[in-house]
Amino acid sequence: MGQQIVKVKNKKGIRVIPGFGLSMGVTLSMLSILVLIPLVSIFISAGKLDFQEFAEAVTSKQVVSGYIVSISCAFFAAFVNAVFGVILAWVLVRYDFPGRRLMDGLIELPFALPTAVAGISLTYLYSDEGWIGALFAKAGIKIAYTRTGITIAMIFVGIPFVVRAVQPVLKRLDRQYEEAAQMLGAGRIYTFFRVTLPELFPALFGGFGLAFARGIGEYGSVVFIAGNIPNETQIAPLLIMTKLEQYKYSDATAIALVLLLLSFLLMLVINSVQIYMQRFSKE
């Protein structure tokens, strides 16, 4: 069955939605002012560079290293969030225990906490003299000012996306299918991977993509724990800030344009996969 479409007018030509024209005008105006115009300004600013200058700005050794650091760390962080996000959502939905509401509220903390505060806290905890970092330092493992520390910071800011994407789907999931599979002799692990997980996958994939995109563009919570070592732990958003401080606005917008196109492509792929999975499940 296709998606239901809300008709603007009924058979007599009378508008069903009161104030549709006004509300649509306000929506388009806010969308243009807050989203479209700022994005278009990036293209205009980057367009001041010719092709050779643009290529040099976005393909220098330092900038390419920043892409690799941001993308690789964001991918691993999103993968970890996908695994543990499902576990967290499962515990919050399927079990009732003291403090469950408090734990559910803490999931939102990375959204509410200023990113700079999160970055300073994580750097303090995972530095060689921090509570957690000192334990690993004794074993010769360094966390802060490495890509491991960057990944941990991205996990912190990305975990709510996965949990909040999976949680409502898990609440609506009919448990009769799981019970039927177990009655037919399937174990709990087999039931989860063959019955439950396929139903959660579209939402899980969407949460993974959002966490991945957030990690690529994350700055405040990462810049402190990264250490900003050239060609090692410098992230792409930091390079944008560096170019702005050097008054190289065109170079900064060129790098920002690459990240924008990458994020747009990522979200396009995610939405396409989700639509395909939804149609496939209905069939």
N, C-alpha and C positions, 0 to 999 in steps of 0.2 A: 504494500500500500504506500502511496506517495505521501508527502508531507501535506498537512492541511493548511490551506491558505486563507487568511482572514480577509474577507472582502471589505473594501473601503465603503462601497455603496450597496444598498439592497436593490431589489427589483424595481422599486419605485424611484430610484435615483437619489434617495435620501441617505446622507452619510451616516454610517453605523457608528463610527468613532467620532465622538465630539471633539471639535478643535483639531482635526487631523492636519489641516493646512498649517496652522500655527505651530503645532508640536513638531511637524516635519521640518518647518523652516528653522525652528530653534535647534533641532537635532543636526541639520546640515550645517548651520552656522557654527555651532560648537565643534563639530567634527572638523570643519575647515580650519577654524582658528587654532585648535589645540593639536591637530594631527596633520592634516594635509599641508597647510602653509609652512609649518616648520620643516616638514620633510622635503617640500619643494625647494626651500631655501638652501638645503644641503646640496641639491643638484645644481642650483644656480651658482653657489659659491665654488663648488668643485669644477664647474664649467669654465671658470676663469683660467684654468690651466689647460695648456694644449696636451695632446695625447702623450708626448714624450715626458713632459713634466709630471703629468698624472701618473704615468707608469713608474717613473723614478720615485715618486712620493710614496706609492703603495707597495713597491717591490724592493725597497732597500733592505739590506740584511737585518737591520735592527727592527724594522716594521714587520717583516716576515716572521722573525723570531717571536714578536709579540702576538701575531696571529696564532702561531703554533702553540704558544703557552696558553693563551686564552681558550682556544678551541679544544685542545687536548685535555686540559684540566676541567673544563666545563663538561666535556663528554663523560669523563670518569666520574665526576661528581653527580651528574644526572643519572648515570647507571647505578651508583650506590643509592641514590635517592629512590630510584624505581624499585629496588629490592626492599630496602628498609621502609619505604613509604607504604608499600602494600602490607608489610607486617604491622606497622603502626595503625593503619586504617583497620586492619583485621581485628586487632586488639580492642580498638575503640568502639567498633561496631558489634563484635560478636561476644564480648565479655563485659560483665558488670562487676566493678570492683571499687573500693573506696578511692577517691581521688580521680575518678575517670573524667569528670567534668573539668577538673583543674588541668589534667594532662591534655584534654582536648583543646582547652583555651591556650595552653602553652605552644601549641602548634602554630598559632598565629603570631607568636612573638617576633620572629624574623621580619614580618611585615610591619609591625609597629615600632620596632627598635631602630633608631637611626643607624645607618650602615657604618658610620665612623665609630660609633660606640661599639658595635659588634666587632669591627676590625681591631680596635685597641684591646678589647677583652680577649679575643682569640690570640692576639700576639703575646699578651701577658701570660696566658695559660700555656701556650705551646713554645715559648722561647726556652732556651737552654736553662734558664733560671726559674721558669714558671712551674706551676704545680704538676702539670702533665708533661711538659717538655723536659723537665729535669729527669724524670724517670726514664725517658727514652734516651736522653743524653748520656746516661750512665752506660747504656748498651751501645753507644756510638751512633745512635740514630738521631739525625737532626730534622726537625719538623719546620720550625719557623724559618722564613727566608729561603724556602725551597718550594718546588712545585707541589710537594705533599701538603704543605701549609696552605697554598693557594687552593688546592682541591678541597681541603677541610672547610675553608671559608665559603666556598661555593656550595658545598653540601649544606651548610648552615642556612644560607639564604634561599636554597632551592627546595628543601624538604617540604614546605607547606604546599607547594604546587601539586606534588604527587599525592599527598594525603588528601587534600581537598578535592582532587579530581576523582580519586578512587572511592572515597567514603560514601557519597550519595548513591553510587551505582551498587556498592556492596549492601547498602541498606535496602535497596529495592529488589535485590536478587532473591528470587524464590528458592528457598532452601529445600523444596520438595525434590528438585533434580539431584541435589547432593545426597539426600536421604535415599532416593531411588537407586543411585549408583552404589551406595554402600550396602543396600539390601541385596543387590545383585552380586556382591562379593568384592567390590572395588575397595581398596584401602584408602586411607585419608589422603595420602600424598598423591595417589593416582587420581582420586576424585578432584583434588584441588587443581592439578595441572591439566586434566582433560575436561572438566566440567565447569569449575569456577573461573579459572584464569582466562579462558577464551571469552567469557562474558565481561571480564574486567579489562581486557587488553585495549580496546579503543580508548577508554578513559585513562588507562595507565600510560599508553603511548602519548596521549595528549599532555598529561602531566610531565612525562619525561621531556617532551619537546619544550614546554614552558620553562622547566628548570634548566634545560640546556641553553635556551636563548637568554635567560636571566644571567646565567653564569658567564656567557660570552661578553655581555655588556656590563657586568658588575665592576664597580670601582671602589666604593667607600670601604667595604668590608674586606677587600683583598689587598689594597695598596699598602697597608701597614705590615701585614704578615708576609707579603711577597718579598720585601727587601729591595725590590727594584734593581736587581743586578742585570746590567746590559747583556742581552743575548742569552740570558738564563731564566730570569724570573720577571722580566718586564712584561706587563700585560698590555694589550692593545689600547684599552681606554686610557691608560697612563700615558702612552705615546701621544694620544690626542691632546691631553692636558699639557704635555711638554711642548708640543707644537704651538699651542695657544699662548703659552708663557713666552715663547720666542717670537710671537707676533706673526707666525706663519699660518695664517688662517686658512689659506687655500689647501695647504698640506694637511692640516687638521681635518678639514671637511672631506678631503679625499679619503683619508683613512676611515672617517666616520661613514662615508658612502659605502665603502666595502663592507663594513660591519652591518650597515642597514640592509644591503642587498643579501648578505648572508642570512640575516635574521628573517627577512621576507621569504627567501627560498626555503628556509627551514620550516616556517609556519605553513607555507603552501604545501609542502610535502606532508606535513603532519595532518593538515585538514583533509587532503586528498585521501590519505590512508584511512582516516577516521570515517569519511563518507563511504569508502569502499567496504570497510569492515561492517558498517551499519547496514548497508544494502545486502551484503553477503549473509549476515546473520538473519535478516528478515526472510531471505529466500530459503 
